[in-house]
Amino acid sequence: MAFQMPDRGGGPTGPRIRVGRPSRRVRTLLMTLGVLAVLGMAFTMFAGFWTDWLWYRSVNYSSVFTTTLWTKIGLFFVFGLLMALAVGFNIWLAHRMRPPLSAMSVEQQSLDRYRMGIAPYKTWLLLGITALVGLIAGASAAGQWRTWLMWVNGVPFHQKDPQFHLDVSFFAFDLPWYRFLLGFGFAATILSLIAAALTHYLYGGLRVTSPGARATAAATGHLSVLLGIFVTLKAVAYWLDRYGLAVKSSDFKATDNWTGLRYVDANAYLPAKTILFCIAVICALLFFATLWRRTWQLPVIGFGLMVLSAILIGGLYPAIVQKFQVQPNEQAKEAPYVEKNLKATREAYGIDGAQVKEYSGTSTTKDKTTLRDDVDATASIRVLDPNIVSPTYQQLQQMRKYYAFPTNLDVDRYNVNGSDQDTVIGLRELNLAGVDKQNWINNHFRYTHGYGVVAAKGTTADAEGRPLFTESNLPSEGDLGTYQQRVYYGEKTTTYSIVGGPQKEIDYSDDAGEKTTSYKGGSGVNLSNPVNRAAYAVAFGEPQILYSGAIGEGSRILYNRTPKERVEAVAPWLTIDGDAYPAVVDGKIQWIVDAYTTTNGYPYASRTTLGDTTADSLTATNDNRAVVAQQNQVNYIRNSVKATVDAYTGQVKLYQWDTEDPVLKTWMKAFPGTVKSKSSISDALMAHLRYPQDLFKVQRELLTRYHVKDATTFLSGSEVWQVPDDPSNKSGDAVPPYYLSMKMPDQKAQAFSLTTTFTPNGRDNLSAFMAVDSEAGTPDYGKIRVLKLPTSTTVDGPKQVQSQFNSEQDIAESIRLLKGGDSDIEYGNLLTVPLDGGLLYVEPVYVRGGGLKYPLLKKVLVTYGGNTAFEDTLDEALNKVFGAEGTTPPPTDEGGGTTPPPTSSNPTVREALADAQKAFTAGQEALKKPDWDAYAKAQKDLEAALKRAEDAQATADKGAKASSSPSPSASASPSGGSGGGSSGAAGGASPSPSPSSG
């Protein structure tokens, strides 16, 4: 690119002024400092690159790093070079076409100073300008790596848009890339035009005030060609805009973020774009013709006509069509396009299969006592709210201050004694804020991991209102069997740890004292290499990593430790669900992460902003539950990938879940080998997969409008619903969806489901109930069922039910008494269950106060058919509401057997229960101190005593069964429903939170 540009002439030169040069020592020092600064910056850049490469290699996803890196590098150099060549060539060409030396005018005398000033540096100036624009363009192009990979690897949807009859892949994969190329072409042309015009002006090709022609013939031809290229690109833009109408968002009173063509688009904008395309092509040819005509008269006229046409045809004409054709008869004109939008939106969000059925909302059974037994068969009503009981887990199962549970626990289901049981589960994760002595060694070498799972029955509590733990203590023990309990990767683990070296880690503490361990998981990056240590010292801004004696042979650094962080890093093309949840699978604690493929290029499908549609009362108080990429606007989403992260090794696995999703297939082509087939999912893992919350929240938001299929009804807005505010708090945010094992009216058995309610827009009564089958691996998984209530009758919605609870005099008085002293009331999740044409509402009520710092389940609110109860247990409340006192079968334990009463004629049982009471009392005393070692011993004594009582009672029951009919408890819910829900509170087996207290 180097060239010599002769001066146009010289002027008088003044006397030279000698400036003192710095001494050799100063020059050497400055040069040394400059070299060190450059080396420092270079190593800092190298450290970021090198640590990223080491991390991806450590998780066995190096192909993701290399594919992404080489794609970015390729785009950077290709488009950076193209931009540099385009601008540099036009500068060179403009300089080469400069006119010969002519009579000096005042204007040219002024420009001569600038020409003289840059004359010695012309080559360097040219290289500098081209390098600068090339770097900027290359960096911008590198950011389009996703667009490039989707274009080059795109697979067809095998669905065509209704307007242009092109495959959806054109809009999702091709059109974004064409638009990028068009934008790049515009940028290159405009920069070239500006650079060429300045060069022509500087060297006399263009004149503003000089006598004679304003531009030389060469300058006129050069600039005309560039303008012709610009207008040609504008013609291409008009042509692409035609297709862009199918994915264009606009304001439309029928819905927010309307996408697709409307009447005015199809009948005014579309033909206008075609006409403007033709005008632009003609105008471009007129500009190119100046190479022969050497006059701008015709191109300027043509350009003016193009601008005028854009105003009249592209702006005024559509406004006239909208005003005089559409508005007088909007429903008739817009109906065909609304139908296209309805169909496309329902397909794009996976709600086209939603089953909407009419539901009366009122029970047809006159004798309500007969419904009492139906409750147990209809739902395993969860009275343990995972969003409230975390402090209870913390108080009873934290064991050490450096452990903590997440703010919101998770609901899962486990098979216990042959039946599925809804379980509230949380991990005892590392909490560095609880470490007494904060220093670098403690924070990063000694306290490195959490320990164990804590789980409790979701359908019951003990007599004191505490969870009935099925997995507890430290180390954890209970129903989950043997598994690797160390938690090195978790939602609360946000700092790095250095493990496996000479420094031992604190494992856990028991009666024998503090246990230590050394990490054997094999994950993380090896720090034995001094280059690696130096790189991490720079990357983490921690010099001690470079020279600390605590790092030695075998030391490995663990970071990027939250499940969502790891999945997003290995699959940057996925959108991550806000709620990762743990499960014990095949002897390991696995974090399960739902991930989505999305696009905003699905024609006619209305857009939604993920951050808005997935927000609820939980995300408002807990940032960890927010969806990744909150600001993304999408109009197509699929739960295409299920991911797992091992809590001990950090191993990430991606499984293909939606085998038909073309977006996932495209990314699997781009990153081959990163996603395992769906058949690779084990049965044990499949049992814990569920329907994701964020997808459900997006779908329920769309269903507030798109549950209707008729364009007229959609346009009228008479059937618009809304997601109600959470009635259990005053946040004003949407109610979160709830997991619940329940049976919809058309189902034969309970299924693990995700549920929500709808109210009419601007009103509080109930308009619909929605549930999706979350039992992974079953034929009905993902089936959306919506029960639509009649508009002619009024059925109380969640807010009205909550208000009814608070306004009843007896309940209000009971709540006032519970609030006595310094106690606080916390309302749990308000669960809704369809039952015999009506709706059963259940809400647990927790009390936090006195000397306790954690909530206890004290009351249960139940309402059905206008009858309301506020009782100590779920069974008592249900009995009162249905008028069935004394008809409920005896409470059952999780195995289906009758729970032993608090007293027994069997002396062995009485003796064992007495020992259990002593152990319980001892445990309570230990909690008050608190003395965790004594508490743990009391729990073990309590467990042993209860086991003796259970064995003795079982022996006695065998004799009784031989001479009597089977116990009515045989009809209890197999999922540990309300029949088992009061086994602690009403049956009196034990008020202790021990693993066997169920």
N, C-alpha and C positions, 0 to 999 in steps of 0.2 A: 504493500500500500504506500510505501515511501515514494515521494516524488519531489522534485525541485520546482518551486513556484517563483519565477523571476520577479523582482520588484518592478513596480510601475515607474520607478524613478526615485531619486533621492532628493533630499532637501539639505539645507545648511546644517552642519553639525557644530555643536558647541564645544567648548573646551572640556577635556576629560577630567573628571574629579577622582582622585585616588582615594580609595577607602581602605583603611588599615585592615589587613588580614589577621585573623586570630593566629596565635602561635601554634607550632606543631603539636605541642602537648595538649592544648585545648582541642585542636582538631581531632587528635587521636582519641581523646576522652569522649568527645561528642560522637565520633564514629562508633566507638565501642558501645556507648549507651544505646545508640540507634540499632546496632546489630543485636544487642541483648533484648531490646524491646520487640524487634521483629521476631526473634527466636521465641520470646515469651508468648507472643500472640500466636505464633505458629504452633507451639506446644499446647496451648490452651485449646485451639481448634482440633489438634490431633487427639487430645485427651477426651473431648466429647465424642469424636468419631470412634476412637478405640474402645472406650468403655461401652458404647452402644453395641459395637460388634461383639465384644466379649459377652455381654448380657444375652444377646440373641443366640449366640452359640451355646451358652449355658442352658438355655431352655429348649434347644434343638429346633429353633425356628430361624436359623441363619439365612434360609432361602428368602424369608420375608424381608430381612434387612438388605440382602444383596439385590433382590428384584426391585425393591423400592429405590435403593441407592442408584443403581445403574439407570433406572428409568429417569430419575431426577437429573442425573449427570447428562444423559443423552439429550433430554429436552433442553437443559441449560445450554449446552454447547451448540446444538442445532439451531435453536431459535435466537440465541445470543449472537451466533455467527451471522445468521441471516439478517438480523437487524443491523449489526455492525457493517456488513457489506452493503446493505441498502443505503444507509446514511452516508458511509464513507464514499461509495461510488458516486453518489449525487454531488457531494462536496467536490470530489476530484473532477467530475464532469463539468460542474459550474466554473471551477477555476480554469479548466482547460479551454472553456468557451469564452473567457474574458476578452473584451475588446482590446485592440492595440492602443498604445499611448495616444491620447488626444489632447486637444487644448484644455488647459486646466481651468475649470470653473471653481467658484467658491466652494461648492459642495465637494468637488473632487480634491481640492486642497485640504479640506478638513479630513476627508477619508484617508489622505496620503499619510497622515501621522499614524493612523492605525495600521495601514499597510506596512509602513516602515517598522512599527513596533513588533509585529508578529513575523516579519520576514525571516529572522534567524530561527524561528521556532515552528515554522509551518508544518514540517513533518511530524514533530512531536505533538503539536496541537491537533493535527488530524487523527493521529493514533489515540490520543487521549479522549477526544470526543467519541470516536467510534467504540473505544473500549468501554467508556461510561455507558453509552446507550446499549451496548451489547450485554454488559453485566446486568443492567436493570431489566432488559427484556428477557435474558436467560433466567434470572431469578423468578420473574413472573411466570415464565413457562414451566419452570420446575415445579411450581405449586399446582400445576394442572396434571400431575401424574395419575391421579385417579381417573380424570376425564380421558386421558390417553389409553390407560389400561382397559377401561370399560369399552372404548371405541374399538380397539384392536382385538379384544377378546369377546365382544358381545355375541350373545346367542339369541335367537328369536324367541319372542313370547308366544308365537302362534296365535296371536290375537290382533285384530286390525282395528284401527280407529274408525269411527263411523263417518267421518267427513272426507278424509283423503284416501282411506282404505289402504293405509300403510301399516306394516307391522309395528306394534308398540315399541319394539327395540329401536326403531328409527328415532323416536322422540326421547327415549330413555338413554340411549348410548351414542347415537350418531349426531343428533342435532346439537348437543352441548359441545362436541368437538368442532363441528363446523362453525359454531358461533365463536369459539375461541380463535380459530384460524381467521375468521373475518375480523375480529377485534385486533388481532395481531397485524393483519394487513392494513387496517385503518391507521394503527399506530405507526407502522413503518412508513406509510405514505405521507402522513402528516409531518412526521419528523424529517423525512427527506425533503419535503416541500419547504419547510421552514429553513432547513440548513442550506438548501440550494438557493433560496431567495436571498438569504443573508450573504452568501458568498457572491452571488451576482451583484448585489448592491455594493458590497465592499470593493469589488474590482470593476465597477462601472457598467456592468451589464444591465442593471436597473438604475434609473435616475429619478429623483423626485423633483429637484429644482433646476437641474442643468438644462441648458437649451437643447433643442432637438428632440429626437424620439425618446420616449420614456423607457423603452426596453429595446435591446438589440434583438435581431431575428433569432439568434442562437438562444438567448434567454427566453424569448417568447416560446419557442418550440419546446425547450426543456421543461419549463413550468407547465405548459399546456399538456404535455404528456403525463406529468405527475397529476395534474387535475383530472385528466381523463381516466387515469387509474383509480383515483378517488371516487369519481362518479360511477365507474364500473363496479367498484366494491359496494357503492350505495345501491346499485341495481341488484347485486347479489343479496344484499341485506333485505331489500323489498321482497325478493323471492323467498328467502328463508322466513321472513315475517309471516308469510302466508301459513306456513306450518306451525309457526310459533303461536298462532291464534288458538290451536288445540290445547296448548299448555299454559295459556295466558291467564293470570289471575285478575279479577276485576271485582268492583263493588256491585253487589246485586242484593236486593232486599230479601231474596229468598234464603240466602245463607251467606255467612262470612267466607272470605277466601274462595269465592266461586272460581272455578277453572273450566276453560273450554269455550267454544263458540256459543254466542247467543244469536238471536235473529239479526241484530244489527251487524254482528261480525260476519255472518255468512252471506248477508245480502248487501252489505255496504263496504265493510273493511276489506273483505276478501277480493272482490272485484277491483276495489281501489288500489290494493297492493299490486295486482296484476297490471293495471294500467300504468301505475307509477314505475313499475319495473321496465315496461316498454319505453316510457319517456326517458328514463335514466340511461338506457342503452343508446338511444338516439343522441342524447346529450353527450355521452362519452365519445361517440363517434365524431361529433362536431369538434370536441377538444383535440382528438387525435388528428383531425384534418388540418389543424393549424401548422402541422409539419410542412404542409405544402402551401397553404394560403398565407401563413405568417401574419394572421390578424385574429384578434380575439373577439371580433364583433359577433359572429354567429354563435360561438360557444357561450359567450356571456348572455346572449339572448336566450339560448337554449337552457342555460342554468337558471335564469330568472323564471322561465316558464316551468321548469321542474319544481322550483320552490313554490311558485304560485299554485301549481297543481297539487303539491303536497298539502297546501293549506285548504284548497277548495275540495279536492277529491278525497284526501286522506283525513280531513278534519271536519269541514263544514257539511259535506254530504252525509256522513254517518250521523251527525247531530240532527240533521233534518229528518232522516229516516227514523231515528229514535223518537223524535218529538211528534211527528205526524203519522207515523205508521204503527209504531210499537205501543206507545203510551195509551192511545185510545182503546186498544184491544190487547193488552199485554199478555193475559193468560193464554189466549188463543195463539198469539205469535210465538210466545216463548215455550209453550208446552212441549213441542217436539225436541227442543234442545235441553229442556229440563229432564226429559226422559232419558236422554243420552247421558247426562250428568249423573242421574240417579243410578243407572246401570253401571257406569264406569266407577263411580265412587264406591259402590257396594262391592264390586269385584276387587278393586285396588286395596281395600282395607280388610278383605276377607270376611265381610259381613253379608255377602250375598246369600249365604246359606242360613242366616238367622231365621229361626222358626218363631213367628209371632202368632200367639193364640189368644183368643178372648178368655178372660177370667173374671168371674162374677165379683170377687172380693168379699163376698158374704157367704157364710156357711149355710148349707141347706139342711143340716142335721138338727132336729129339734132337741133331742136328748144329748147335750154336750158331754155327758159323762162317758158316753161310748167313744168319744174322741181321745180320751186320755191315753189309752194304750196305743193309738195311732201316732201319737207324738214320737214315741220311741222308735217306731218303724220309719217315720218320715225323716228324722234328723238326729244326729248326734250333736246336741246343742252345746257349743263350746262356751263355757262360762269363764274360762281363764283367758283374759285379754292380753295378747302378746305385746301390746303397745303400752301396757300399764305395769305389768308385773316384773319388769326388769329390775327395779329397786329391791323387790322381794328376793329375787334370785341373788342379787348383789349382797344383801344382808345375810341370807341364809347359806349361800354357797360360794361366796367370794373366797373365803378361807385365808387369803393373804391380801394385803393392801395393793400389791403389785399385780393383781388380777382384776379384770373388769368384764362386764357383759355389755353388749350393744344396747343402745337406748330402746330399740324396737327388736323384740325377739321374733322368731319365725315359727310358722305353723307347718308341720309336716305330718305324715302318718307312718306308723310302724306297726308291723304285724306282731301282736303279742298273744301267745297261746292260741294261734290260729285265727284271730280276728284283727281287723285293722282298727287302729286307735289314733284319733287326732291327738297330736302331741305338740306342746310348746317347747321349743328347743333353742338353746343358746350355747355358745362356746365361752369358756373361761379364758379370755384373751389377755395378753400382756398389757399392763397399764403402767407406763414409766412414771406417771405422775405420783404413783403410790410408793415409789422407791424412796426410802428414807434418806439415803446419802446419794445425792446427784453428782456424778462425775462421768468423765468420758468412758472409763473402764466399765463402770456399772451399767451405764446406759447402752453401751454397744457391745460389751463382751460377756458380762455376767448375767444380766437380765435380758434374755433373748427370745423367750417364747412363753405362750400360755400353756394351759394344761387341762384337757378333759372337756367332756360334754356334760351339760346339765339339762335334763329333760323332765317334763311333768305332764300328767294327763291334762288334756284340754277341757275335759267335760266335767271335772269335779275339783273339789278342794277338801282340806281336812276340817275338823270341827272348829279350828281357830281361823279358818279362812286362808290358810297358806296352801301353796301348791302341793299336790301329792306327787312327789318326785319319783320317777321311774329310773332315773340315772342321776347319781349325786355323789357327794363326798370327794376327797382328794387322796389318791387317784380315784377317778370316777368309777362307780360300779353300779350294776343294776341290770336292766333288761337288754341293753345293747350288746352285751357280751364283751369279747376281747377285741381291742382295736388299738392302733397307734394313737396315743392321747396327746402327744406334744403338738402344739399349734404354733408353727413358725410363720404361717401366712394367714392373715385375717383382716377383717374390716377395720380394726383399730390399730393394726400394725403398720405405722406410716414412716418409721425411721429405719435406718440400716443397722444391721448387726454383723459382727465379724465372729465367725464360729469355726470350730474344728481345729484350732491351733493349740498352742501351749496353755492358753487361759481357759480354765474350766468354767462351765455355765451352771447357774443355779437351776435345778430341775424342778423340785417341789420339796415341801417339808411335811413330815409326819411325826408320829410320836417318837421315833428314833432320832429325829433331828433333820437337818438340811441335807438334801440329796443333790449331787452334782452330776453333770453329764457332759458329753462332747458330741456335737452334731455329726451324724453319720448319713444324712439324707442325700448327699451328693450334689445338691443344687448350689447355686451361687457361683461366683467367679473366684478362681484361685489367686491368692495374693502372694504366693511364693516368688513370683517374678518381680524384680525391682521396677521394671517398666510399668507393670500393671499397678503397683503400689503408687508410683509417681503419678500415673494417669488418674487414679481415683483420688489421690490427695488434691490434685488440681480440680477435678470435676466436682468433688464434694466440698471443696474449700476447707479441708481438714489436714494440715501439715503432719499431724501425728501419725496418720496412716503410713507416711513414708518412713518414719524412723522408730515407731513404737516397738519395744521389745515384746509386747503382748501378741504381736503378729509374727508367725513363724511358719515352719513347714506344715502344710495341711490347712492353713488358715484360708477361709473363704468368706467373701462378703455377700450378704443377702440384701437385696433392695428391690424396689417395685413389688411390694409385698401384699398389697390389697388385691383381692380377686379381680375386681373390675379393672384395676390398673394393669394387671398382667394380661388379661384377655384382650383389652384394648390395644396393648402394645404388640402382641403377636398377630392380631387381626385388625389393623387400623381401618379397614374398610367396613367394619361392623359398628352398629350402634348398640351400646350396652344397656341392659335393663338396670333400673335403679336399685333392685333388691336381690343381691346375691344371698343364698341361704345355705347352711351347712347340713350335711347328712352323713351318717355312718354307713359306708358301703364297702363290703368285702374287707372288713378289718381296717379301714382307713377313714379318716374324716375328709370328705370331699366337699369343697365349695361348688355349688351348682350355679352357673351364671347363664341367664338367657340373653341371646344376642339377636339383633335384627339386621336384615338387609332392607335398604330403603332407596327410593329415588323420588325426585320431584318432577319427573318427566312423563308421568302416565296421563295420556290425553283424556280430557274431560273429567278427571277425578279431582275433587276439591282438595285444597291443601290444608294442612294443619301444622301448628308449631308444637313440637314435642314437649318443650318445657311448659307450655300452657296446658295442654290436654292431659299431661301426666301429673300435674300438681294437685295435691290434696292436703288435708290437715296434717298428714304425717310428713310429707316433704317440706312443709312450711316450717317444721320444727327440727328437721333432721336432714342436713345436706347430703348425708351418705345415701339417702334413698332417692336422690334426684337422678333422673336418666342422664347418661352421658350424651353430650352434644345437644344440650337443651334448646339452643336457638335454631336447630335444623328445621327447615320447612320441608315437609314431605307430602306426597300424595299417593304413596304406595309403601306398604310395610308388610314384612313377613317375619315370623319367628323362625328363621331358617337354620339357626345354629343353637345347639345346646353345648355349653362348655363346662368343663370341670377343672378345678384347681386343687391339687392335693395340699392339705393344710400342713403337712410335714415336709414334703419334698418340693412343693411349689410347682410340680409338673402340670402343664397346661395341655388339655386335650380338647379339640374341637370336633363335634359330631354333626354331620348333616342331618337336619331334622325335617325340613321341608324339601323333599326330593324333587319337587316340580318347579321350584322357584328359579326363574331364568337369571335373576340378579346374582343369586348364589352360584349358579353354574358359571356365570361369567367370571366371578372372582376366583372360583376354583380352577378355571383355565389360566388365569393370571398368576395364581400362586398354587401350582400343582403340589399335591402331597400334604398340604397343611390341614385339610379337613378330612376326617375319617368318615366312612360310610355309616349310615344309620344302623346297619346290621351289626356294627361293632359295639353298640350299646348293650351292656350286660343286663340280665334280668334284674339283678340287685339294684343297679343304677336306675333302670326304667321305673322301678317301684317308687322312686323318690322324685322323678320329674313331674312337673306340674305346668299348668297354663300360666304364662307370665302376667304379672300385674300391669306393667306399663302398656303392653299390647291391649289388654282388656280395657284399660282406662281410655286409650285412644279410640277403641271400637265403641265403647259406651258413649263417648262424646259425639261420635259421628251418628250413632243410632238415635240421639235425641231428635235429629231431623230426618235421617235416612232410613227410619223404620218404615216409612210410607213408600209405596211404589207408584202411587198415582200422582202425576204432575200437577193436577189441579189442586189436590189437597196440599201438596208440598208448597205451591205458590201461595196458597191462602194463609199458611202458617197456623192453621187451627189445631194441628196435631203436634206442635212443637213441645218437646219435653226439656227438662233440665236435670242435671245431677244435683241433688239437694246438698245443702251445707251440712257439715257434721254436727248433729244435734247434741253430741256428748261434750262439746266444748264451745267456747265463744269466739273461736278464731275466724269464723266466717268463710273458711275454706271448705272445699268439697269433701264429702264423706268418702273415706277410702273403701275400696272393695274388700270383702272378707272371704277367707277360705273357710269352708264348712262342709262336712260330710252330710249330704241331704238328698232327698228324692223329690224330683219335680213330678207334677201330676201324671206325665206320660211315662215315667220311669218305673221299673219293677223293683229296683233296689237302690239303696243309697250309693251315691258316688261322690268322691271328693270334688268339690265345686268351688268356683269363685263367683260371688254374688254381689249385686248392687240393686239400688232402687232408683226410680225416676219420679219426678213430680211435674205437673204441668208448668209451662213457662210462666213465672210470676206468681205461682200459687203453691200452697204447702200440702195439698192433699195428694194421695198416691195416684200415679198414672200408670206405672208399670213396674214389674219386677224382672230382673234379668239374671240368668245364671249360665255359666259355661262349664261343661264337663271337663274337669282337670285330671282325670284318671289317664295318665299317659299309657300308651300301649293297648288301649281299648278302642273298639270301633267308633264309639261316640266321642272320643277325645276331641275337644275343640268345638263341639256342637253348641251353638248359642241358642238358648231358649228364652223367649220373652213372653211374659204373661201380661197382657194388656187389659187394664181395668176399664169398665164402661165409663163414658163421660157423663152419663145420665145420673149416676149415683156417686156419692162422695165417700171415699175410703180414706181414713186418716193416714197421712204420710209420716215419715220419721220425726219431723219437727213437731207435728201435732201430737204424736204419741209421747214424745219427751215432755211436751207441755202438759199433757194429761197426767203423766206421772207426777209432775211437780205440783199440779194444782189440786189433786185429791187430798182432802183434809187429813185423812188418816196417814197417808204416805208422807205428806208434808210434815206432819208432827213427828213421825218416825225419823225422818231425815234431820229434823231439827235436834232431836235427841242424839242422833249419831254425831252431829256436829258439836255436841256439847264439849266444853273445855276448849282445847286447842286442836281438835281433830278437824280434818278436811275430808270432804266427800269427792270421790273421783268416779265418774260414770264410765263404764267399759263400753265395748262395742255393742251397738244396738243391732241385734241380729233379726233378720226377717225370714220367716219360713212359711211358704204356702201350705195350707192344711184344709182339706175338705171345702174348697171354694173360698175360704177366708184366709187371713194372714195372721200368723202368730208372731208377736214381737217379744224378744227376750233381751234384757239388759242387766249385766252384773253391776253391782254397786260396791265400790271399795272404800274402806275407811283408812286414813293415814293420820295418826295422831298419838297423843299421850307420849309415852317414852319410845314409841316405835318410829322409825324413819322410813318405813316401807308400807305399801298398801296391803290390806288384807280383805279378802272377799267376805263381806258381812251380810249382804242382802242380794236378792235377785228380783228384778221387776219383770212381770209377765202380763201381757194383755192379749185378749182374743175376743172378738165379737162384742166389744164394749165392756167386757169384764176385766178387771185389773187386780193383780195381787202383788204384794210386796212382802216377801217372806225370807226366812233365813237360808233356805235351800231351794234349788230348782224344783225338786220333787214337790215340796210343800206349796210352792207358788203355782205349779201346774195343777196340783190337786184342787187348790182353791178356785182357780179360774174355771176349771171344768166341773167343779162340784163333785169331785171323785175322792174325797177323803176316805181312807180306809180301803179303797179298792186297788191301790197300787201294789204290785207284787213286792216281796221283800227285796231290798237292795242286793245286787250281785257284785261279786268281785270280777276282775278282768278275765278270769277263766270261765265265768258263767256259773260258779258255785255260790251258794248262799253265804253272805258275810256273817261271821259269828256275832251274836249280840253282845252287849257290854257285860252281861252276866250269863252264866251257864250252869247247868246241873252237873256238868263234868268237872270233877275236882282238878284234873290236870289243866283244863282250859282256864279255870278260875285262877290257879296258881300262876300260869303263864301270863294272863292278863294283868295280874297284880305286879309281876316283874316288869311288864311293859309300861305300866303306869309309873313305877319307880324310875325307870330309865327315861321316860318322857319328862318327868319332873326334873331329873338331873340335867337333862338337855336344856330345859328352859332356864335353869339357874346358870348354866354355862353361857347361854346366849346373852344374859343380862350383863355379864362381866365385861366384855365377852372373853371366853376361854375356848378357843377353837379346838384344842386338843381334847379337852374334856367333853366338848360337844360331839366330836367324832366318836369318842369311846361310848358315849351314851347312845348314839345312833346305832352302833354295832350291837350293844346290849339289847336295844329296843327291837332291832331286826331279829335277833336270835329268839327273843321272847315271843314275838309275833309268829315266827315260824313254828315254834313248839305249839302255840295255841291253834294254828291252822292245821297242823298235822293231827292234833288230838281231835279237833272238831271234825276233820275229814273222816277219821276212823269212826266217830260216833254217827256221822251222816250215813255211812255205808249200811249200818244196822237199821237206821230209820227208813232208808229207801227200800229195803227188802220187804217192809210191811206196809208201805204207804205209796200213794200215787206220786208222780213227779211234782216237784215244786213249781209253783206258777212262775218262778223266776226264769224258767226256760224260755219265756217269751221276751226276755230282755234283749235290748239292741245288741247286735254283734259288734258294734263299733264302740261299745262303752258309752252309750247315750245317756239319757236322763235317768234311766233305771239305775245305772251304775253311777250316775252323777252325784248321788248323795251318799255313797257308801261311806265316805269319811264323816260327813256332817250329820247324817241321819242315822246311819247304821252304827256309828260309834266304834268302828274297828280300832282306830287309833287316831289321835289328833296330831301325830308326828309326821314331819316331812321326810320320813325315811324311804328308801327305795322300795320296801315291801309293804308300805303302809296301805297300799290299795287293796 
